[in-house]
């Protein structure tokens, strides 16, 4: 078992205080491969950005909690070895039960999310408070969720029907649970179809009115935005060109994400953009090298491509040079 401090990690408390004060969001990036992991660190090193590493439900099955934590430690060691002091948090993304959160904390995660958003309000409060009580005793920060975010990610259906967060419920939820941050639903979605265009080709805006009302009710409190990938048409077309089949994909426009980052949103999760970028270029490189038998033919090439994507996300969120 590990204590996150011994791994060189931090919780999200100070990160969010700075982000809220200076009106930017901390990038929270999911990873499922060493290439993505390294590209994320390449990006934050160049941009001097704080970082929240997200370990998704399927990553726990793929690697296990201990290996994930030791990978995070290796990233921090890399920073130290080159003399850069960047705050890095390791966050359990969409923890679905108390036991999963406990296991993550025991193995060195510095932050956890308990997702009770599909439960009735009182049950969500009870579950979230139980996790908070355990985590806070160990100086680990906790993210809760109120309102449901539609979509599917990593082959896992996170939600079935989206439901906007009711601002009238947030004060009671935060007060009774003592949660450190809150994921809300204002129109983002997990997966490849996050938003539908209007008949005239324009895009509906995120529900900033909900975000503004929550900010009024919870001044200074950090809000989290899930399902915020842009889903570039370039990558969709590349995947389809080289043997894939994606029939529909539409992400959140960058300017909408940038606007949210200047409000009460202190953490923005990005997963699908990393997946689709890596898969598009992997398909392209393999098609161009049909006799290849060594996976490094594509892994070594996609790392700098991914780093460029993550650097752009950091710029959109406004987290460059925030150390």
C-alpha positions as CSV (number, residue, x, y, z in Angstrom):
1,X,0.0,0.0,0.0
2,X,1.1,3.6,-0.7
3,X,0.6,7.1,0.5
4,X,0.2,9.5,-2.4
5,X,2.7,11.9,-0.9
6,X,5.4,9.3,-0.9
7,X,4.8,9.0,-4.7
8,X,5.3,12.7,-5.2
9,X,1.6,13.4,-5.9
10,X,-0.7,16.1,-4.5
11,X,-4.4,16.3,-4.0
12,X,-6.5,18.8,-5.9
13,X,-7.3,21.3,-3.2
14,X,-4.5,23.9,-3.9
15,X,-4.8,23.2,-7.6
16,X,-8.4,24.2,-7.6
17,X,-8.0,27.2,-5.4
18,X,-5.5,28.7,-7.8
19,X,-7.6,27.7,-10.9
20,X,-10.7,29.3,-9.5
21,X,-8.9,32.5,-8.5
22,X,-7.1,32.9,-11.8
23,X,-9.9,31.7,-14.0
24,X,-8.5,28.7,-15.8
25,X,-9.2,24.9,-15.6
26,X,-6.7,22.2,-14.7
27,X,-6.5,19.6,-17.6
28,X,-7.6,16.1,-16.5
29,X,-6.4,13.6,-19.1
30,X,-7.3,9.9,-19.4
31,X,-4.6,7.5,-20.7
32,X,-4.7,3.9,-21.8
33,X,-1.2,3.4,-23.1
34,X,2.4,4.3,-22.4
35,X,2.5,6.5,-25.5
36,X,-0.4,8.6,-24.2
37,X,1.1,8.7,-20.7
38,X,4.4,10.0,-22.0
39,X,2.7,12.4,-24.4
40,X,0.7,13.9,-21.6
41,X,3.9,14.6,-19.6
42,X,5.6,15.9,-22.8
43,X,2.8,18.4,-23.1
44,X,2.6,19.6,-19.5
45,X,6.4,19.9,-19.3
46,X,6.5,22.2,-22.3
47,X,3.5,24.2,-21.3
48,X,4.3,24.3,-17.6
49,X,0.8,23.2,-16.7
50,X,-0.5,21.4,-13.6
51,X,-1.9,18.0,-14.3
52,X,-4.6,15.6,-13.2
53,X,-4.0,12.0,-14.4
54,X,-7.3,10.2,-14.8
55,X,-7.6,6.4,-14.3
56,X,-10.8,5.3,-15.9
57,X,-12.9,2.2,-14.9
58,X,-11.4,0.1,-17.6
59,X,-7.9,1.1,-16.9
60,X,-8.2,-0.4,-13.4
61,X,-9.1,-3.8,-15.1
62,X,-6.2,-3.4,-17.6
63,X,-3.4,-2.4,-15.3
64,X,-4.5,-2.6,-11.7
65,X,-4.4,0.1,-9.1
66,X,-0.8,-0.5,-8.0
67,X,0.7,-0.2,-11.5
68,X,-1.3,2.9,-12.3
69,X,0.0,4.5,-9.1
70,X,3.6,3.6,-9.8
71,X,3.3,4.9,-13.4
72,X,2.1,8.2,-11.9
73,X,5.2,8.2,-9.7
74,X,7.4,7.6,-12.7
75,X,5.9,10.7,-14.3
76,X,6.6,12.8,-11.2
77,X,10.2,11.4,-11.0
78,X,10.7,12.5,-14.6
79,X,9.7,16.0,-13.7
80,X,12.1,16.0,-10.7
81,X,14.9,14.7,-12.8
82,X,14.7,17.6,-15.1
83,X,14.2,20.1,-12.3
84,X,10.6,21.0,-12.9
85,X,8.1,21.3,-10.1
86,X,4.7,20.7,-11.5
87,X,1.8,19.6,-9.3
88,X,0.4,16.2,-10.4
89,X,-2.7,14.5,-9.0
90,X,-3.8,10.9,-9.7
91,X,-7.6,10.8,-9.8
92,X,-9.9,7.8,-9.8
93,X,-12.4,8.7,-12.6
94,X,-16.0,7.5,-12.1
95,X,-15.5,5.3,-9.0
96,X,-18.8,3.5,-8.8
97,X,-18.7,2.2,-5.2
98,X,-17.1,2.8,-1.8
99,X,-14.8,-0.3,-2.1
100,X,-13.3,0.9,-5.4
101,X,-12.5,4.3,-3.9
102,X,-10.9,2.8,-0.8
103,X,-8.7,0.5,-3.0
104,X,-7.6,3.4,-5.1
105,X,-6.7,5.5,-2.0
106,X,-4.8,2.6,-0.4
107,X,-2.7,2.2,-3.5
108,X,-1.7,5.9,-3.6
109,X,-4.4,7.8,-5.5
110,X,-4.5,11.4,-4.3
111,X,-8.1,12.2,-5.5
112,X,-11.2,10.1,-6.2
113,X,-14.5,10.5,-7.8
114,X,-17.5,8.7,-6.4
115,X,-20.3,8.7,-9.0
116,X,-23.6,8.3,-7.3
117,X,-25.4,10.5,-9.9
118,X,-27.7,7.6,-11.0
119,X,-28.9,7.1,-7.4
120,X,-31.8,8.9,-5.8
121,X,-30.7,12.2,-4.2
122,X,-30.5,10.9,-0.6
123,X,-28.6,7.7,-1.6
124,X,-26.2,9.8,-3.6
125,X,-25.5,12.0,-0.6
126,X,-25.1,8.9,1.7
127,X,-22.6,7.2,-0.6
128,X,-20.7,10.4,-1.4
129,X,-20.4,11.3,2.3
130,X,-19.2,7.8,3.2
131,X,-16.4,8.2,0.6
132,X,-15.6,11.7,1.8
133,X,-15.3,10.7,5.4
134,X,-12.8,7.9,4.5
135,X,-10.8,10.0,2.0
136,X,-10.6,13.2,4.1
137,X,-9.2,11.2,7.0
138,X,-6.3,10.5,4.7
139,X,-6.1,14.0,3.1
140,X,-7.5,12.7,-0.2
141,X,-9.8,15.0,-2.1
142,X,-13.2,13.8,-3.4
143,X,-15.3,14.7,-6.5
144,X,-19.0,14.0,-6.5
145,X,-21.5,14.2,-9.3
146,X,-25.0,15.7,-9.4
147,X,-27.0,15.5,-12.6
148,X,-26.4,12.8,-15.2
149,X,-24.0,13.0,-18.1
150,X,-25.2,11.0,-21.2
151,X,-23.1,8.8,-23.4
152,X,-20.6,5.9,-23.6
153,X,-16.9,5.8,-23.1
154,X,-14.3,3.0,-23.4
155,X,-17.1,0.6,-24.2
156,X,-18.8,1.3,-20.9
157,X,-22.2,3.0,-20.8
158,X,-21.7,5.7,-18.2
159,X,-25.2,7.0,-18.4
160,X,-28.3,6.2,-20.3
161,X,-30.3,9.5,-20.3
162,X,-28.7,12.8,-19.5
163,X,-30.3,15.1,-17.0
164,X,-29.1,18.7,-16.3
165,X,-28.0,19.5,-12.8
166,X,-30.6,21.3,-10.8
167,X,-28.9,24.3,-9.2
168,X,-31.4,24.3,-6.3
169,X,-29.9,21.0,-5.1
170,X,-26.2,21.8,-5.2
171,X,-26.0,23.7,-1.9
172,X,-27.5,20.9,0.2
173,X,-25.5,18.2,-1.6
174,X,-22.2,20.0,-1.0
175,X,-23.0,21.0,2.6
176,X,-24.1,17.5,3.6
177,X,-21.4,15.5,1.8
178,X,-18.4,18.0,2.3
179,X,-17.3,17.0,-1.2
180,X,-14.3,19.0,-2.5
181,X,-15.5,19.4,-6.1
182,X,-18.6,18.7,-8.1
183,X,-19.2,17.3,-11.6
184,X,-22.3,18.8,-13.2
185,X,-24.3,18.3,-16.3
186,X,-24.7,21.3,-18.5
187,X,-24.8,19.6,-22.0
188,X,-21.5,17.7,-22.4
189,X,-21.6,14.0,-23.0
190,X,-19.3,11.0,-22.9
191,X,-18.3,9.2,-26.1
192,X,-18.2,10.4,-29.7
193,X,-21.6,12.1,-30.0
194,X,-21.5,14.9,-27.5
195,X,-23.6,17.5,-29.1
196,X,-26.1,17.8,-32.1
197,X,-26.0,20.6,-34.6
198,X,-29.0,22.9,-35.0
199,X,-30.9,22.7,-38.3
200,X,-29.0,25.8,-39.6
201,X,-25.6,24.1,-38.9
202,X,-24.8,26.1,-35.7
203,X,-24.2,24.4,-32.4
204,X,-26.3,24.8,-29.3
205,X,-24.4,26.3,-26.4
206,X,-23.7,24.6,-23.2
207,X,-26.0,25.6,-20.4
208,X,-23.9,28.4,-19.0
209,X,-27.0,29.7,-17.2
210,X,-27.0,26.6,-15.0
211,X,-23.2,27.0,-14.4
212,X,-23.7,30.7,-13.5
213,X,-26.5,29.9,-11.1
214,X,-24.4,27.2,-9.4
215,X,-21.5,29.6,-9.2
216,X,-23.8,32.1,-7.4
217,X,-25.0,29.5,-5.0
218,X,-21.5,28.1,-4.3
219,X,-19.1,31.0,-4.6
220,X,-15.5,29.8,-4.8
221,X,-16.4,26.2,-5.1
222,X,-14.7,24.1,-7.9
223,X,-16.9,22.7,-10.6
224,X,-15.9,19.8,-12.9
225,X,-16.8,19.3,-16.6
226,X,-16.8,15.7,-18.0
227,X,-17.3,14.7,-21.6
228,X,-15.5,17.8,-23.1
229,X,-13.7,16.4,-26.1
230,X,-13.9,18.2,-29.4
231,X,-13.9,15.1,-31.7
232,X,-12.0,16.5,-34.7
233,X,-13.6,15.6,-38.1
234,X,-10.0,15.1,-39.3
235,X,-9.6,12.0,-37.1
236,X,-13.0,10.6,-37.9
237,X,-12.3,10.9,-41.6
238,X,-8.8,9.3,-41.2
239,X,-10.3,6.3,-39.3
240,X,-12.9,5.8,-41.9
241,X,-10.4,6.2,-44.7
242,X,-8.1,3.4,-43.3
243,X,-10.7,0.7,-42.6
244,X,-12.6,2.0,-39.6
245,X,-16.3,2.8,-39.4
246,X,-17.5,5.8,-37.4
247,X,-21.0,6.9,-38.6
248,X,-21.6,9.8,-36.3
249,X,-19.3,11.9,-34.1
250,X,-19.7,15.5,-32.9
251,X,-17.8,17.1,-30.0
252,X,-18.0,20.3,-28.0
253,X,-16.6,23.4,-29.8
254,X,-13.3,24.6,-28.4
255,X,-14.7,28.1,-27.7
256,X,-17.4,26.7,-25.5
257,X,-14.8,24.8,-23.4
258,X,-12.6,27.9,-23.2
259,X,-15.6,29.9,-21.9
260,X,-16.4,27.4,-19.2
261,X,-12.8,27.3,-18.1
262,X,-13.0,31.1,-17.3
263,X,-16.0,30.5,-15.1
264,X,-16.3,28.2,-12.1
265,X,-15.0,25.1,-13.9
266,X,-11.7,24.2,-12.4
267,X,-11.2,20.7,-14.0
268,X,-12.0,19.6,-17.5
269,X,-11.8,15.9,-18.4
270,X,-10.5,14.8,-21.8
271,X,-10.6,11.2,-22.9
272,X,-12.2,10.6,-26.4
273,X,-9.9,13.1,-28.2
274,X,-6.9,11.2,-27.1
275,X,-8.4,7.8,-28.1
276,X,-9.6,9.0,-31.6
277,X,-6.3,10.8,-32.4
278,X,-4.2,7.8,-31.4
279,X,-6.4,5.3,-33.3
280,X,-6.6,7.5,-36.5
281,X,-2.9,7.7,-36.8
282,X,-2.3,4.1,-35.8
283,X,-4.6,3.0,-38.6
284,X,-2.9,5.4,-41.0
285,X,0.7,4.2,-40.1
286,X,-0.3,0.5,-40.3
287,X,-1.9,1.0,-43.7
288,X,1.3,2.7,-44.9
289,X,3.4,-0.1,-43.5
290,X,1.5,-3.3,-44.2
291,X,4.4,-5.7,-43.6
292,X,5.2,-4.3,-40.1
293,X,5.3,-6.8,-37.2
294,X,6.7,-4.5,-34.5
295,X,4.2,-2.2,-32.8
296,X,6.8,0.5,-32.4
297,X,6.2,1.3,-36.0
298,X,3.2,3.3,-34.8
299,X,3.8,3.8,-31.0
300,X,6.9,5.9,-31.5
301,X,5.2,8.0,-34.1
302,X,2.0,8.8,-32.3
303,X,3.6,10.1,-29.1
304,X,4.6,13.5,-30.6
305,X,1.2,13.7,-32.4
306,X,-0.6,13.2,-29.1
307,X,1.6,15.7,-27.3
308,X,0.6,18.4,-29.8
309,X,-3.1,17.5,-29.1
310,X,-2.6,17.8,-25.3
311,X,-0.7,21.0,-25.6
312,X,-3.6,22.5,-27.5
313,X,-6.0,21.4,-24.8
314,X,-3.9,23.1,-22.2
315,X,-4.0,26.3,-24.2
316,X,-7.8,26.1,-24.5
317,X,-8.1,25.6,-20.7
318,X,-5.7,28.5,-20.0
319,X,-3.5,26.4,-17.7
320,X,-0.1,27.2,-19.4
321,X,2.6,28.7,-17.1
322,X,0.4,28.2,-14.0
323,X,3.2,27.0,-11.6
